[in-house]
Amino acid sequence: MGLVITYYMNIYKTIYNKFFNSPKIKFYCELPEVKENYPVIEASKYKFNWVKESAKKFKEISKEKSSYEQISGTVRCPGVLPMMRKGYIMQSWFDLTIRLTDDANRFEFFIPQGLYSYLRDKGYDKQLISWFSKEEPAHAIPLPNSQLQSLIKITLPWAVSVPKGWNLIFMPIPYPDQTDFVSVHGILGPGKHYDVNAIIKCNSNNKEFSIPAGTPLFQIIAVRDNNDSIEILDYDADIKQKETERKYLSNHQFIVKD
């Protein structure tokens, strides 16, 4: 009888842990002041300036023309804002200015001088800015010839642990306010402790640009660690019918509802 009870208790624990007590992805910060002022934030809570402006213009145009003209807008696109609201955003934690030079492999950078005094007080001795140059092929990735031929690493005081069954995808901010740079893609599998840093490419045609503290550097999305199979099918009559229905639902009103 005791073995039967133990057996069912183990099943109960397994089901409970799977559905009600899922392990968490944990972020750790070495510097309390950074954790307080520039935490890891839910992407859905960050307000991009261009989105606010786009929504404002959409509202204005809708009010002006929606009784006689079909109106659409980026804020209604089903693939833009939902993507921007997934996962988490890692922010810059100090002001940084990057100055490009005539040498495609060289750049200069500037950080508030007083920051170093704070870091010494904290015993934080990590190099804040480093780089991977095309001159070192073992560390290089292909970059457009029009861009700086180095990846810039911005050290962050963050680490993360990823529970079993999950992966973290690190990706550029899909549609940022700041377009002078873009982060590179990456993925972390399950593990107890990974350093988290920003590695960026320079997009800017300007000779100099700034990344103020609080600027979104990259987005992190958690995905299940599985390999779901896909099925490739013909474009049949049923799919065509659904497409026709969607065209009606999306287009029978002046304000397009994607």
C-alpha positions in Angstrom: 0.0 0.0 0.0 2.8 2.4 0.9 4.5 1.8 -2.5 1.2 2.6 -4.3 0.8 5.9 -2.3 4.5 6.8 -3.0 3.9 6.1 -6.7 0.9 8.4 -7.0 2.5 11.1 -4.9 5.4 11.2 -7.3 3.0 11.5 -10.2 1.3 14.3 -8.4 4.6 16.1 -7.8 5.6 15.7 -11.4 2.3 17.2 -12.7 2.4 20.0 -10.1 5.9 21.0 -10.9 5.3 20.9 -14.7 2.1 23.0 -14.6 2.2 25.1 -11.4 5.8 25.3 -10.3 7.9 25.8 -13.4 11.5 26.6 -12.8 12.4 30.3 -13.4 14.9 32.0 -15.5 17.0 34.0 -13.0 19.0 37.2 -13.6 21.7 38.3 -11.2 23.3 41.8 -11.0 26.7 42.5 -9.5 25.9 46.2 -9.0 22.8 47.1 -6.9 22.6 50.6 -8.3 22.4 49.2 -11.8 19.7 46.7 -10.7 17.7 49.6 -9.2 18.1 52.1 -12.0 18.4 50.0 -15.2 16.9 46.6 -14.5 16.0 43.8 -16.9 12.5 44.8 -17.9 9.6 43.1 -19.6 9.6 44.1 -23.3 5.9 44.8 -23.1 6.5 47.6 -20.6 9.1 49.6 -22.6 7.6 52.5 -24.5 9.4 53.3 -27.7 9.2 56.9 -28.9 8.5 56.0 -32.5 5.6 53.7 -31.5 4.0 56.5 -29.4 4.3 58.8 -32.4 3.0 56.3 -34.9 0.0 55.5 -32.7 -0.7 59.3 -32.3 -0.6 59.8 -36.1 -2.8 56.8 -36.7 -5.4 58.1 -34.3 -5.3 61.5 -36.0 -5.6 60.1 -39.5 -8.4 57.8 -38.4 -10.3 60.7 -36.9 -9.9 62.7 -40.1 -10.5 60.2 -42.8 -12.0 57.0 -41.5 -15.5 57.8 -42.7 -14.5 57.7 -46.4 -11.0 56.2 -46.7 -9.5 52.9 -45.6 -6.9 53.4 -42.9 -4.1 51.1 -42.0 -1.0 51.6 -39.8 2.1 50.0 -38.3 0.5 49.9 -34.9 -2.2 47.5 -36.3 0.3 45.2 -38.0 0.0 41.7 -36.4 3.8 41.1 -36.8 5.3 44.2 -35.4 4.1 45.2 -31.9 3.5 41.6 -30.7 7.1 40.8 -31.5 8.4 43.9 -29.7 6.4 42.9 -26.6 7.9 39.4 -26.2 10.5 38.6 -23.6 12.8 41.0 -21.9 15.0 44.0 -22.7 18.5 44.6 -21.4 19.4 48.3 -21.0 22.7 50.1 -21.2 23.9 51.2 -17.7 26.2 54.1 -18.6 26.4 56.8 -21.2 28.7 55.7 -24.1 29.9 57.7 -27.1 31.5 55.9 -30.1 33.5 57.8 -32.6 34.4 56.1 -35.9 37.7 56.9 -37.6 38.9 56.8 -41.2 40.3 53.3 -40.4 37.5 50.8 -40.8 39.1 48.7 -38.0 39.5 51.5 -35.5 37.1 53.5 -33.3 37.3 55.6 -30.2 34.9 55.5 -27.2 34.1 57.8 -24.3 32.6 57.0 -20.9 31.8 59.4 -18.0 35.1 59.7 -16.2 33.5 59.6 -12.7 32.1 56.1 -13.3 35.5 54.6 -12.8 35.7 56.0 -9.2 32.3 54.3 -8.4 33.5 51.0 -9.9 36.7 51.1 -7.9 34.7 51.6 -4.7 32.6 48.5 -5.7 35.7 46.4 -6.5 34.3 46.0 -10.0 37.4 45.6 -12.3 35.9 44.2 -15.5 36.9 46.0 -18.8 33.8 47.9 -19.8 34.5 48.1 -23.6 36.4 45.6 -25.7 36.1 44.5 -29.3 36.5 41.7 -31.8 38.3 43.0 -34.9 38.4 41.6 -38.5 42.2 41.8 -38.1 41.8 38.8 -35.7 40.0 36.2 -38.0 39.4 33.8 -35.1 37.1 36.3 -33.5 35.6 37.9 -36.5 32.2 37.5 -38.3 31.3 38.8 -41.7 30.4 42.5 -41.7 29.3 44.8 -44.6 32.3 46.7 -46.0 30.5 50.0 -45.3 30.5 49.3 -41.5 33.1 49.3 -38.8 35.0 46.0 -39.1 34.8 45.3 -35.4 32.2 44.1 -33.1 32.0 46.1 -29.9 31.5 44.3 -26.6 29.8 46.3 -23.8 30.3 44.6 -20.5 27.1 44.3 -18.4 27.0 43.5 -14.6 24.5 40.8 -15.3 24.4 37.0 -15.3 21.6 34.5 -16.0 20.8 30.9 -15.2 18.6 29.0 -17.6 16.6 26.0 -16.2 16.4 22.7 -17.9 14.0 22.6 -20.8 14.5 26.2 -21.8 16.7 28.3 -24.2 17.2 32.0 -24.2 17.4 33.7 -27.6 19.3 37.0 -27.7 18.3 39.2 -30.5 18.5 42.8 -31.7 15.7 45.1 -30.7 13.4 44.5 -33.7 12.3 48.1 -34.3 14.4 50.4 -32.1 14.4 54.2 -31.6 18.2 54.2 -31.8 19.4 52.8 -35.2 23.1 53.7 -35.1 23.9 50.2 -33.8 22.4 46.7 -33.6 23.2 43.8 -31.4 24.2 40.4 -32.7 22.1 37.2 -32.3 22.9 34.4 -29.9 21.3 31.6 -27.9 22.0 30.1 -24.5 20.9 26.6 -23.5 20.2 25.3 -20.0 23.0 26.2 -17.5 23.5 27.6 -14.0 25.4 30.8 -14.7 26.2 32.7 -17.8 27.7 36.2 -18.1 25.4 38.5 -20.1 27.0 41.1 -22.3 26.0 43.2 -25.3 27.9 42.7 -28.5 27.0 45.3 -31.1 27.6 46.2 -34.8 27.8 49.8 -35.8 25.2 50.8 -38.5 25.9 54.5 -38.3 27.1 56.5 -41.3 27.8 59.3 -38.8 31.3 59.6 -37.5 30.0 59.8 -33.9 27.0 58.6 -32.0 25.9 58.1 -28.4 24.2 55.3 -26.5 22.7 57.0 -23.4 22.2 55.0 -20.2 18.8 53.3 -20.4 19.0 52.6 -24.1 17.6 49.2 -25.0 20.6 47.1 -26.2 19.0 43.8 -27.0 15.9 41.6 -26.5 15.8 38.2 -24.7 13.1 35.7 -25.5 12.7 32.4 -23.7 11.7 29.4 -25.8 11.1 25.7 -24.9 14.0 23.4 -25.6 12.3 21.1 -28.0 12.4 20.2 -31.7 8.8 20.2 -32.9 8.5 18.7 -36.3 6.9 20.7 -39.1 4.6 19.5 -41.9 4.7 21.0 -45.4 1.4 20.8 -47.3 -0.2 21.9 -50.5 -2.0 25.2 -50.7 -5.5 23.6 -50.9 -9.1 24.9 -51.3 -9.6 25.0 -47.5 -6.6 27.3 -47.1 -7.8 29.5 -50.0 -11.2 29.8 -48.4 -9.7 30.9 -45.0 -7.6 33.5 -46.9 -10.7 34.8 -48.5 -12.5 35.0 -45.2 -9.6 36.9 -43.7 -9.5 39.4 -46.6 -13.2 40.2 -45.8 -12.6 40.5 -42.0 -9.6 42.7 -42.6 -11.0 44.9 -45.2 -14.8 45.4 -44.7 -14.3 48.5 -42.5 -12.5 51.8 -43.1 -10.0 51.1 -40.3 -8.0 48.0 -41.3 -8.0 45.4 -38.6 -5.0 43.1 -39.2 
